[in-house]
């Protein structure tokens, strides 16, 4: 049986690993034409795949990638420094806390 704790650990680890890797080696997002691909987009795809294939692991990774950039998107960040601004970090922390509080409801589909 899938536990909400497993979901949260994978979700949180995804954010930590993503932040750490991008802090150590900030690389620009790939660009297709004039369209810039951000990691939240991979997250949305993984969320859908996780739901379709009933995989809490893919869902948690995708949700982590999405939540990691959500504050950056809401504040209309434009560069790497915006992603590590105080507003972005505090906003991401707030979303992490919300996910922790709602983790039992987020995994209901996987039981």
Secondary structure, DSSP 8 states (H G I E B T S, - for coil): ---HHHHHHHHHHHHHHHHHHHHHS-----EETTEE--HHHHHHHHHHHHHHTT-HHHHHHHHHHHHHHHHHHHTT--SHHHHTSHHHHHHHHHHHHHHHHHHHHHTGGG-
